[in-house]
Amino acid sequence: MAIERTLSIIKPDATRRNLTGKIAAKFEEAGLRIVASKRIQLTLAQAQQFYAVHSARPFFGELTEFMASGPVVVQVLEGEGAVLKNREVMGATNPKDAAPGTVRAEFAESVGENSVHGSDAPETAAEEIAFFFSGLELVG
Ligand code: GDP
């Protein structure tokens, strides 16, 4: 499988509970390398732009207000099949459905406040990485 890069966001529910290190450790233990990382606070407009694909969903307002409610840690993860591997480490969207040992099974508070975002395909990963990082900030 090819070496890929994917975008991860450690969400406000997790930064609030000081879980950044524990979540990053799960990525590294799975063989993903953190090649870029920064802690930022999104404005509501930035959260709406990032999640524009979900703008018609009933939870769009809740989701974007949550994502702007506190600091997030945005990271680029690199490794073999990184997009899929990160989705496996994250677990299902709803923590009730997430497999044991996954980030969401261990840390998520609810389907909305579920601790992590991860790109769902290589094409979206490229767009999402470019949303947050310049090429100079990616150091493999
Ligand atoms: P993901 O790719 O596993 O993050 O899931 P989706 O792309 O389906 O949804 C994006 C994000 O929207 C999720 O991670 C949740 O934070 C949020 N979300 C999804 N479904 C719901 C829901 O039913 N209610 C609320 N409040 N948020 C949701």
Backbone and ligand atoms as CSV (ligand in chain L), in Angstrom:
chain,resi,resn,atom,element,x,y,z
A,1,MET,N,N,0.835,-1.206,0.000
A,1,MET,CA,C,0.000,0.000,0.000
A,1,MET,C,C,0.874,1.261,0.000
A,2,ALA,N,N,0.356,2.307,-0.608
A,2,ALA,CA,C,1.157,3.530,-0.779
A,2,ALA,C,C,1.263,4.324,0.525
A,3,ILE,N,N,2.348,5.090,0.620
A,3,ILE,CA,C,2.475,6.045,1.728
A,3,ILE,C,C,1.507,7.199,1.456
A,4,GLU,N,N,0.678,7.481,2.415
A,4,GLU,CA,C,-0.328,8.550,2.283
A,4,GLU,C,C,-0.186,9.540,3.435
A,5,ARG,N,N,-0.878,10.675,3.264
A,5,ARG,CA,C,-1.023,11.643,4.355
A,5,ARG,C,C,-2.509,11.889,4.572
A,6,THR,N,N,-2.884,12.089,5.822
A,6,THR,CA,C,-4.284,12.355,6.141
A,6,THR,C,C,-4.364,13.448,7.192
A,7,LEU,N,N,-5.493,14.146,7.235
A,7,LEU,CA,C,-5.658,15.191,8.236
A,7,LEU,C,C,-6.411,14.646,9.440
A,8,SER,N,N,-5.880,14.936,10.610
A,8,SER,CA,C,-6.547,14.597,11.872
A,8,SER,C,C,-6.833,15.884,12.638
A,9,ILE,N,N,-7.963,15.928,13.311
A,9,ILE,CA,C,-8.236,17.027,14.252
A,9,ILE,C,C,-8.596,16.410,15.599
A,10,ILE,N,N,-7.874,16.806,16.627
A,10,ILE,CA,C,-8.259,16.471,18.000
A,10,ILE,C,C,-9.226,17.569,18.429
A,11,LYS,N,N,-10.490,17.170,18.684
A,11,LYS,CA,C,-11.592,18.122,18.820
A,11,LYS,C,C,-11.638,18.763,20.219
A,12,PRO,N,N,-12.454,19.834,20.372
A,12,PRO,CA,C,-12.465,20.582,21.637
A,12,PRO,C,C,-12.814,19.752,22.873
A,13,ASP,N,N,-13.660,18.720,22.737
A,13,ASP,CA,C,-13.976,17.913,23.931
A,13,ASP,C,C,-12.722,17.211,24.450
A,14,ALA,N,N,-11.821,16.857,23.532
A,14,ALA,CA,C,-10.599,16.141,23.924
A,14,ALA,C,C,-9.512,17.098,24.427
A,15,THR,N,N,-9.346,18.256,23.778
A,15,THR,CA,C,-8.316,19.189,24.275
A,15,THR,C,C,-8.710,19.690,25.669
A,16,ARG,N,N,-10.036,19.876,25.874
A,16,ARG,CA,C,-10.525,20.361,27.177
A,16,ARG,C,C,-10.171,19.377,28.294
A,17,ARG,N,N,-10.207,18.082,27.965
A,17,ARG,CA,C,-9.924,17.059,28.982
A,17,ARG,C,C,-8.458,16.626,28.987
A,18,ASN,N,N,-7.599,17.399,28.297
A,18,ASN,CA,C,-6.148,17.148,28.327
A,18,ASN,C,C,-5.784,15.782,27.747
A,19,LEU,N,N,-6.452,15.417,26.636
A,19,LEU,CA,C,-6.247,14.097,26.041
A,19,LEU,C,C,-5.358,14.129,24.799
A,20,THR,N,N,-4.772,15.294,24.480
A,20,THR,CA,C,-3.985,15.418,23.250
A,20,THR,C,C,-2.879,14.356,23.177
A,21,GLY,N,N,-2.129,14.213,24.251
A,21,GLY,CA,C,-0.998,13.277,24.249
A,21,GLY,C,C,-1.444,11.830,24.123
A,22,LYS,N,N,-2.514,11.478,24.854
A,22,LYS,CA,C,-3.000,10.092,24.812
A,22,LYS,C,C,-3.497,9.732,23.407
A,23,ILE,N,N,-4.151,10.688,22.751
A,23,ILE,CA,C,-4.666,10.427,21.395
A,23,ILE,C,C,-3.503,10.364,20.398
A,24,ALA,N,N,-2.567,11.298,20.512
A,24,ALA,CA,C,-1.406,11.279,19.608
A,24,ALA,C,C,-0.623,9.970,19.769
A,25,ALA,N,N,-0.551,9.463,20.982
A,25,ALA,CA,C,0.171,8.200,21.215
A,25,ALA,C,C,-0.495,7.053,20.454
A,26,LYS,N,N,-1.816,7.075,20.389
A,26,LYS,CA,C,-2.514,6.010,19.647
A,26,LYS,C,C,-2.151,6.059,18.151
A,27,PHE,N,N,-2.052,7.265,17.593
A,27,PHE,CA,C,-1.647,7.380,16.184
A,27,PHE,C,C,-0.241,6.786,16.003
A,28,GLU,N,N,0.671,7.193,16.877
A,28,GLU,CA,C,2.065,6.749,16.734
A,28,GLU,C,C,2.194,5.243,16.946
A,29,GLU,N,N,1.436,4.717,17.912
A,29,GLU,CA,C,1.495,3.264,18.165
A,29,GLU,C,C,0.983,2.470,16.961
A,30,ALA,N,N,0.086,3.087,16.179
A,30,ALA,CA,C,-0.455,2.416,14.983
A,30,ALA,C,C,0.494,2.550,13.790
A,31,GLY,N,N,1.616,3.228,13.973
A,31,GLY,CA,C,2.594,3.359,12.897
A,31,GLY,C,C,2.431,4.614,12.063
A,32,LEU,N,N,1.548,5.526,12.520
A,32,LEU,CA,C,1.383,6.791,11.811
A,32,LEU,C,C,2.383,7.810,12.374
A,33,ARG,N,N,2.987,8.593,11.482
A,33,ARG,CA,C,3.966,9.606,11.901
A,33,ARG,C,C,3.297,10.975,11.851
A,34,ILE,N,N,3.440,11.752,12.926
A,34,ILE,CA,C,2.848,13.098,12.969
A,34,ILE,C,C,3.839,14.047,12.293
A,35,VAL,N,N,3.549,14.427,11.043
A,35,VAL,CA,C,4.507,15.229,10.271
A,35,VAL,C,C,4.184,16.720,10.313
A,36,ALA,N,N,3.065,17.074,10.950
A,36,ALA,CA,C,2.724,18.483,11.206
A,36,ALA,C,C,1.724,18.505,12.344
A,37,SER,N,N,1.787,19.557,13.160
A,37,SER,CA,C,0.890,19.623,14.322
A,37,SER,C,C,0.799,21.060,14.816
A,38,LYS,N,N,-0.422,21.534,15.031
A,38,LYS,CA,C,-0.569,22.838,15.686
A,38,LYS,C,C,-1.895,22.929,16.421
A,39,ARG,N,N,-1.869,23.687,17.519
A,39,ARG,CA,C,-3.062,23.909,18.340
A,39,ARG,C,C,-3.616,25.277,17.964
A,40,ILE,N,N,-4.886,25.295,17.551
A,40,ILE,CA,C,-5.503,26.543,17.098
A,40,ILE,C,C,-6.931,26.626,17.628
A,41,GLN,N,N,-7.490,27.822,17.546
A,41,GLN,CA,C,-8.909,28.018,17.888
A,41,GLN,C,C,-9.613,28.456,16.610
A,42,LEU,N,N,-10.558,27.646,16.141
A,42,LEU,CA,C,-11.297,27.981,14.920
A,42,LEU,C,C,-12.359,29.035,15.216
A,43,THR,N,N,-12.561,29.960,14.286
A,43,THR,CA,C,-13.741,30.817,14.352
A,43,THR,C,C,-14.932,29.999,13.850
A,44,LEU,N,N,-16.143,30.500,14.132
A,44,LEU,CA,C,-17.331,29.798,13.636
A,44,LEU,C,C,-17.304,29.756,12.103
A,45,ALA,N,N,-16.896,30.856,11.478
A,45,ALA,CA,C,-16.850,30.896,10.008
A,45,ALA,C,C,-15.872,29.861,9.455
A,46,GLN,N,N,-14.739,29.697,10.113
A,46,GLN,CA,C,-13.760,28.696,9.659
A,46,GLN,C,C,-14.310,27.271,9.822
A,47,ALA,N,N,-14.989,27.016,10.946
A,47,ALA,CA,C,-15.591,25.696,11.160
A,47,ALA,C,C,-16.669,25.426,10.108
A,48,GLN,N,N,-17.451,26.441,9.788
A,48,GLN,CA,C,-18.501,26.285,8.763
A,48,GLN,C,C,-17.882,26.003,7.404
A,49,GLN,N,N,-16.767,26.666,7.109
A,49,GLN,CA,C,-16.086,26.445,5.819
A,49,GLN,C,C,-15.504,25.034,5.756
A,50,PHE,N,N,-14.875,24.603,6.851
A,50,PHE,CA,C,-14.263,23.270,6.866
A,50,PHE,C,C,-15.318,22.181,6.696
A,51,TYR,N,N,-16.470,22.347,7.354
A,51,TYR,CA,C,-17.522,21.320,7.321
A,51,TYR,C,C,-18.620,21.641,6.302
A,52,ALA,N,N,-18.314,22.449,5.291
A,52,ALA,CA,C,-19.325,22.874,4.306
A,52,ALA,C,C,-20.059,21.688,3.680
A,53,VAL,N,N,-19.366,20.560,3.519
A,53,VAL,CA,C,-19.982,19.364,2.922
A,53,VAL,C,C,-21.188,18.884,3.740
A,54,HIS,N,N,-21.207,19.230,5.032
A,54,HIS,CA,C,-22.309,18.807,5.908
A,54,HIS,C,C,-23.353,19.910,6.113
A,55,SER,N,N,-23.313,20.981,5.307
A,55,SER,CA,C,-24.146,22.162,5.612
A,55,SER,C,C,-25.649,21.877,5.577
A,56,ALA,N,N,-26.065,20.834,4.857
A,56,ALA,CA,C,-27.500,20.522,4.796
A,56,ALA,C,C,-27.941,19.585,5.922
A,57,ARG,N,N,-26.986,19.071,6.695
A,57,ARG,CA,C,-27.335,18.105,7.744
A,57,ARG,C,C,-27.985,18.813,8.929
A,58,PRO,N,N,-28.891,18.137,9.624
A,58,PRO,CA,C,-29.583,18.781,10.752
A,58,PRO,C,C,-28.649,19.170,11.899
A,59,PHE,N,N,-27.503,18.483,12.001
A,59,PHE,CA,C,-26.583,18.765,13.105
A,59,PHE,C,C,-25.498,19.789,12.747
A,60,PHE,N,N,-25.616,20.443,11.571
A,60,PHE,CA,C,-24.539,21.346,11.105
A,60,PHE,C,C,-24.254,22.468,12.119
A,61,GLY,N,N,-25.317,23.087,12.642
A,61,GLY,CA,C,-25.133,24.185,13.599
A,61,GLY,C,C,-24.447,23.713,14.865
A,62,GLU,N,N,-24.932,22.592,15.377
A,62,GLU,CA,C,-24.346,22.022,16.598
A,62,GLU,C,C,-22.872,21.666,16.381
A,63,LEU,N,N,-22.592,21.033,15.238
A,63,LEU,CA,C,-21.235,20.592,14.924
A,63,LEU,C,C,-20.274,21.776,14.807
A,64,THR,N,N,-20.668,22.801,14.075
A,64,THR,CA,C,-19.744,23.912,13.838
A,64,THR,C,C,-19.560,24.758,15.099
A,65,GLU,N,N,-20.635,24.919,15.890
A,65,GLU,CA,C,-20.483,25.657,17.155
A,65,GLU,C,C,-19.577,24.891,18.113
A,66,PHE,N,N,-19.723,23.585,18.129
A,66,PHE,CA,C,-18.841,22.753,18.966
A,66,PHE,C,C,-17.384,22.892,18.515
A,67,MET,N,N,-17.141,22.826,17.210
A,67,MET,CA,C,-15.758,22.870,16.726
A,67,MET,C,C,-15.091,24.218,16.980
A,68,ALA,N,N,-15.919,25.267,17.157
A,68,ALA,CA,C,-15.374,26.603,17.451
A,68,ALA,C,C,-15.404,26.904,18.957
A,69,SER,N,N,-15.794,25.927,19.768
A,69,SER,CA,C,-16.025,26.185,21.199
A,69,SER,C,C,-14.756,26.129,22.043
A,70,GLY,N,N,-13.664,25.671,21.482
A,70,GLY,CA,C,-12.416,25.561,22.235
A,70,GLY,C,C,-11.286,25.198,21.303
A,71,PRO,N,N,-10.068,25.094,21.831
A,71,PRO,CA,C,-8.923,24.782,20.973
A,71,PRO,C,C,-9.038,23.401,20.333
A,72,VAL,N,N,-8.468,23.287,19.142
A,72,VAL,CA,C,-8.323,21.986,18.477
A,72,VAL,C,C,-6.837,21.798,18.150
A,73,VAL,N,N,-6.427,20.554,17.981
A,73,VAL,CA,C,-5.069,20.280,17.521
A,73,VAL,C,C,-5.190,19.629,16.147
A,74,VAL,N,N,-4.717,20.341,15.132
A,74,VAL,CA,C,-4.772,19.805,13.768
A,74,VAL,C,C,-3.415,19.177,13.457
A,75,GLN,N,N,-3.467,17.978,12.865
A,75,GLN,CA,C,-2.232,17.245,12.608
A,75,GLN,C,C,-2.297,16.580,11.237
A,76,VAL,N,N,-1.134,16.425,10.636
A,76,VAL,CA,C,-1.023,15.618,9.426
A,76,VAL,C,C,-0.322,14.319,9.813
A,77,LEU,N,N,-0.990,13.208,9.509
A,77,LEU,CA,C,-0.456,11.883,9.826
A,77,LEU,C,C,0.007,11.215,8.540
A,78,GLU,N,N,1.176,10.604,8.585
A,78,GLU,CA,C,1.750,9.985,7.388
A,78,GLU,C,C,2.051,8.513,7.649
A,79,GLY,N,N,1.799,7.690,6.659
A,79,GLY,CA,C,2.143,6.272,6.790
A,79,GLY,C,C,1.497,5.461,5.688
A,80,GLU,N,N,1.758,4.169,5.691
A,80,GLU,CA,C,1.140,3.288,4.692
A,80,GLU,C,C,-0.363,3.254,4.898
A,81,GLY,N,N,-1.108,3.555,3.841
A,81,GLY,CA,C,-2.564,3.547,3.938
A,81,GLY,C,C,-3.076,4.422,5.065
A,82,ALA,N,N,-2.491,5.607,5.224
A,82,ALA,CA,C,-2.763,6.438,6.409
A,82,ALA,C,C,-4.229,6.824,6.559
A,83,VAL,N,N,-4.932,7.039,5.451
A,83,VAL,CA,C,-6.323,7.482,5.552
A,83,VAL,C,C,-7.161,6.410,6.249
A,84,LEU,N,N,-7.070,5.190,5.738
A,84,LEU,CA,C,-7.848,4.082,6.310
A,84,LEU,C,C,-7.347,3.711,7.701
A,85,LYS,N,N,-6.028,3.709,7.861
A,85,LYS,CA,C,-5.463,3.331,9.163
A,85,LYS,C,C,-5.944,4.302,10.244
A,86,ASN,N,N,-5.954,5.597,9.925
A,86,ASN,CA,C,-6.425,6.568,10.920
A,86,ASN,C,C,-7.894,6.354,11.242
A,87,ARG,N,N,-8.705,6.031,10.214
A,87,ARG,CA,C,-10.130,5.764,10.467
A,87,ARG,C,C,-10.288,4.564,11.409
A,88,GLU,N,N,-9.398,3.582,11.260
A,88,GLU,CA,C,-9.459,2.416,12.164
A,88,GLU,C,C,-9.087,2.812,13.590
A,89,VAL,N,N,-8.063,3.641,13.723
A,89,VAL,CA,C,-7.640,4.080,15.067
A,89,VAL,C,C,-8.735,4.928,15.719
A,90,MET,N,N,-9.439,5.731,14.901
A,90,MET,CA,C,-10.506,6.607,15.422
A,90,MET,C,C,-11.700,5.808,15.927
A,91,GLY,N,N,-12.136,4.817,15.170
A,91,GLY,CA,C,-13.364,4.084,15.491
A,91,GLY,C,C,-14.586,4.745,14.885
A,92,ALA,N,N,-15.738,4.085,15.031
A,92,ALA,CA,C,-16.985,4.570,14.415
A,92,ALA,C,C,-17.392,5.937,14.965
A,93,THR,N,N,-18.145,6.682,14.149
A,93,THR,CA,C,-18.572,8.043,14.504
A,93,THR,C,C,-19.248,8.078,15.879
A,94,ASN,N,N,-20.169,7.141,16.094
A,94,ASN,CA,C,-20.871,7.066,17.377
A,94,ASN,C,C,-20.071,6.171,18.323
A,95,PRO,N,N,-19.633,6.719,19.466
A,95,PRO,CA,C,-18.788,5.900,20.366
A,95,PRO,C,C,-19.457,4.601,20.802
A,96,LYS,N,N,-20.799,4.571,20.767
A,96,LYS,CA,C,-21.497,3.328,21.140
A,96,LYS,C,C,-21.203,2.210,20.148
A,97,ASP,N,N,-20.859,2.588,18.909
A,97,ASP,CA,C,-20.565,1.597,17.866
A,97,ASP,C,C,-19.065,1.377,17.671
A,98,ALA,N,N,-18.248,2.129,18.369
A,98,ALA,CA,C,-16.795,2.086,18.128
A,98,ALA,C,C,-16.170,0.841,18.749
A,99,ALA,N,N,-15.251,0.230,18.010
A,99,ALA,CA,C,-14.594,-0.994,18.481
A,99,ALA,C,C,-13.724,-0.702,19.704
A,100,PRO,N,N,-13.622,-1.683,20.600
A,100,PRO,CA,C,-12.781,-1.496,21.796
A,100,PRO,C,C,-11.357,-1.104,21.414
A,101,GLY,N,N,-10.779,-0.206,22.197
A,101,GLY,CA,C,-9.400,0.215,21.951
A,101,GLY,C,C,-9.275,1.398,21.017
A,102,THR,N,N,-10.345,1.736,20.301
A,102,THR,CA,C,-10.265,2.888,19.405
A,102,THR,C,C,-10.369,4.188,20.216
A,103,VAL,N,N,-9.951,5.293,19.589
A,103,VAL,CA,C,-9.993,6.598,20.269
A,103,VAL,C,C,-11.422,6.922,20.714
A,104,ARG,N,N,-12.373,6.712,19.816
A,104,ARG,CA,C,-13.746,7.102,20.162
A,104,ARG,C,C,-14.339,6.183,21.224
A,105,ALA,N,N,-14.006,4.895,21.193
A,105,ALA,CA,C,-14.502,4.001,22.243
A,105,ALA,C,C,-13.964,4.429,23.599
A,106,GLU,N,N,-12.708,4.851,23.636
A,106,GLU,CA,C,-12.092,5.169,24.925
A,106,GLU,C,C,-12.404,6.575,25.408
A,107,PHE,N,N,-12.547,7.533,24.460
A,107,PHE,CA,C,-12.567,8.929,24.889
A,107,PHE,C,C,-13.800,9.732,24.490
A,108,ALA,N,N,-14.523,9.342,23.433
A,108,ALA,CA,C,-15.604,10.202,22.931
A,108,ALA,C,C,-16.733,10.309,23.946
A,109,GLU,N,N,-17.355,11.491,23.977
A,109,GLU,CA,C,-18.444,11.733,24.933
A,109,GLU,C,C,-19.813,11.461,24.315
A,110,SER,N,N,-19.942,11.628,22.990
A,110,SER,CA,C,-21.229,11.453,22.299
A,110,SER,C,C,-20.959,11.399,20.799
A,111,VAL,N,N,-22.023,11.168,20.004
A,111,VAL,CA,C,-21.843,11.112,18.549
A,111,VAL,C,C,-21.337,12.452,18.007
A,112,GLY,N,N,-21.705,13.542,18.636
A,112,GLY,CA,C,-21.253,14.861,18.182
A,112,GLY,C,C,-19.878,15.200,18.744
A,113,GLU,N,N,-19.719,15.028,20.047
A,113,GLU,CA,C,-18.464,15.381,20.725
A,113,GLU,C,C,-17.618,14.114,20.802
A,114,ASN,N,N,-17.040,13.767,19.639
A,114,ASN,CA,C,-16.426,12.440,19.498
A,114,ASN,C,C,-14.911,12.487,19.312
A,115,SER,N,N,-14.292,13.536,19.866
A,115,SER,CA,C,-12.840,13.592,20.130
A,115,SER,C,C,-11.919,13.752,18.929
A,116,VAL,N,N,-12.271,13.178,17.780
A,116,VAL,CA,C,-11.361,13.258,16.628
A,116,VAL,C,C,-12.115,13.375,15.303
A,117,HIS,N,N,-11.472,14.065,14.383
A,117,HIS,CA,C,-11.874,14.071,12.971
A,117,HIS,C,C,-10.754,13.404,12.180
A,118,GLY,N,N,-11.102,12.676,11.124
A,118,GLY,CA,C,-10.097,12.144,10.205
A,118,GLY,C,C,-10.630,12.177,8.789
A,119,SER,N,N,-9.784,12.532,7.845
A,119,SER,CA,C,-10.206,12.569,6.436
A,119,SER,C,C,-10.758,11.206,6.028
A,120,ASP,N,N,-11.727,11.216,5.084
A,120,ASP,CA,C,-12.370,9.952,4.710
A,120,ASP,C,C,-11.856,9.362,3.397
A,121,ALA,N,N,-10.987,10.070,2.675
A,121,ALA,CA,C,-10.445,9.561,1.403
A,121,ALA,C,C,-9.191,10.380,1.051
A,122,PRO,N,N,-8.299,9.818,0.221
A,122,PRO,CA,C,-7.076,10.562,-0.132
A,122,PRO,C,C,-7.355,11.937,-0.744
A,123,GLU,N,N,-8.420,12.046,-1.563
A,123,GLU,CA,C,-8.729,13.336,-2.208
A,123,GLU,C,C,-9.146,14.381,-1.166
A,124,THR,N,N,-10.020,13.972,-0.232
A,124,THR,CA,C,-10.427,14.927,0.807
A,124,THR,C,C,-9.259,15.228,1.733
A,125,ALA,N,N,-8.395,14.247,1.962
A,125,ALA,CA,C,-7.224,14.478,2.809
A,125,ALA,C,C,-6.374,15.607,2.232
A,126,ALA,N,N,-6.135,15.579,0.923
A,126,ALA,CA,C,-5.313,16.623,0.290
A,126,ALA,C,C,-5.959,17.996,0.475
A,127,GLU,N,N,-7.273,18.058,0.302
A,127,GLU,CA,C,-7.979,19.349,0.469
A,127,GLU,C,C,-7.929,19.816,1.918
A,128,GLU,N,N,-8.151,18.888,2.836
A,128,GLU,CA,C,-8.201,19.261,4.258
A,128,GLU,C,C,-6.819,19.656,4.778
A,129,ILE,N,N,-5.767,18.984,4.297
A,129,ILE,CA,C,-4.404,19.356,4.704
A,129,ILE,C,C,-4.118,20.779,4.222
A,130,ALA,N,N,-4.482,21.071,2.968
A,130,ALA,CA,C,-4.226,22.403,2.403
A,130,ALA,C,C,-5.045,23.484,3.112
A,131,PHE,N,N,-6.182,23.105,3.710
A,131,PHE,CA,C,-7.003,24.068,4.461
A,131,PHE,C,C,-6.229,24.605,5.665
A,132,PHE,N,N,-5.406,23.759,6.285
A,132,PHE,CA,C,-4.750,24.140,7.541
A,132,PHE,C,C,-3.249,24.389,7.426
A,133,PHE,N,N,-2.578,23.766,6.452
A,133,PHE,CA,C,-1.113,23.796,6.441
A,133,PHE,C,C,-0.567,24.221,5.077
A,134,SER,N,N,0.568,24.931,5.114
A,134,SER,CA,C,1.321,25.169,3.879
A,134,SER,C,C,2.343,24.041,3.740
A,135,GLY,N,N,2.855,23.859,2.549
A,135,GLY,CA,C,3.837,22.799,2.308
A,135,GLY,C,C,5.042,22.899,3.232
A,136,LEU,N,N,5.445,24.132,3.570
A,136,LEU,CA,C,6.615,24.343,4.430
A,136,LEU,C,C,6.430,23.776,5.827
A,137,GLU,N,N,5.160,23.598,6.230
A,137,GLU,CA,C,4.871,23.145,7.595
A,137,GLU,C,C,4.825,21.620,7.716
A,138,LEU,N,N,4.975,20.917,6.595
A,138,LEU,CA,C,4.915,19.455,6.612
A,138,LEU,C,C,6.347,18.924,6.584
A,139,VAL,N,N,6.745,18.289,7.670
A,139,VAL,CA,C,8.122,17.841,7.774
A,139,VAL,C,C,8.138,16.341,8.059
A,140,GLY,N,N,8.428,15.550,7.055
A,140,GLY,CA,C,8.311,14.091,7.167
A,140,GLY,C,C,9.488,13.448,7.885
L,1,GDP,P1,P,-16.897,11.008,10.799
L,1,GDP,O1,O,-16.294,10.988,9.420
L,1,GDP,O2,O,-16.802,9.677,11.509
L,1,GDP,O3,O,-16.350,12.133,11.658
L,1,GDP,O4,O,-18.476,11.241,10.657
L,1,GDP,P2,P,-19.376,12.132,9.642
L,1,GDP,O5,O,-18.580,12.616,8.476
L,1,GDP,O6,O,-20.621,11.349,9.373
L,1,GDP,O7,O,-19.825,13.371,10.557
L,1,GDP,C1,C,-18.923,14.429,10.801
L,1,GDP,C2,C,-19.049,14.842,12.252
L,1,GDP,O8,O,-20.350,15.372,12.478
L,1,GDP,C3,C,-18.942,13.700,13.278
L,1,GDP,O9,O,-17.620,13.355,13.599
L,1,GDP,C4,C,-19.668,14.279,14.479
L,1,GDP,O10,O,-18.838,15.186,15.210
L,1,GDP,C5,C,-20.777,15.080,13.798
L,1,GDP,N1,N,-22.016,14.289,13.755
L,1,GDP,C6,C,-22.319,13.233,12.966
L,1,GDP,N2,N,-23.544,12.755,13.219
L,1,GDP,C7,C,-24.061,13.558,14.202
L,1,GDP,C8,C,-25.309,13.596,14.891
L,1,GDP,O11,O,-26.216,12.796,14.660
L,1,GDP,N3,N,-25.445,14.587,15.826
L,1,GDP,C9,C,-24.463,15.496,16.103
L,1,GDP,N4,N,-24.665,16.439,17.027
L,1,GDP,N5,N,-23.280,15.491,15.468
L,1,GDP,C10,C,-23.079,14.537,14.534
